[in-house]
Amino acid sequence: MKTDDLIDALARDPAPPPAPPAPRRMAFALGAGLLLGVVLLVTFFGMRPDIGAAQMPVMMKAMFSALAASVAVPVLLQLAKPGRPLGWRIAAVGGFVLLSAGIVGVALIGGDPTERFQLWMAGAFPWCVAIIPLLAAPTALLLTRLLRDLAPTDLRASGAALGAVSGGIGAMVYAMYCPVDSVAWVVTWYSVAIALCAVLGAFAGARLLRW
């Protein structure tokens, strides 16, 4: 084939459609991960029996979890673009941590001194630390697929941000099962569970996000 014929043939071939923007793909991954997490919850754990009467505390716990995820999303999107500074996004994460610590402090100080430990521990092992990462797994897998199509260079940081976002989504799902409504307990142990997801993501990201 002559060079001119090859150029003409390439010009006639339609160009592949551009991939959807990363924010749109991430929104789809988060929505699908949330739905799959609910399926896991219903299948293996079920909803809390009084969820109808406990709509307000369930909603508040889900909103706190959504806030945690939304703070980490800009960090994840920025890390997906090599060479981009994180800037205010890290400050937002720090602000969320300080806000969470302040909420726990106010909740404990405002309670009866003899009941503060009960408010913080709720008299039970915080199983959310183990269950939230499980419910976060579908979101983590979908986000991993997304980031592998992009170009993150700091794989550990990207994995940590991915884990934090996934943990926030998993905590939103867990709120529909969680029987404890103590503010100090929820903010403390949900935050610990999300942080654990971030740590797991950092370790996994170094291997799974390699390109």
Secondary structure, DSSP 8 states (H G I E B T S, - for coil): --HHHHHHHHHHS--------HHHHHHHHHHHHHHHHHHHHHHHT---TTTTTTHHHHHHHHHHHHHHHHHHHHHHHHHTSTT---THHHHHHHHHHHHHHHHHHHHHHTS-GGGHHHHHHTTS--THHHHHHHHHHHHHHHHHHHHHHS--S-HHHHHHHHHHHHHHHHHHHHTTT-----HHHHHHHHHHHHHHHHHHHHHHHHHHT--
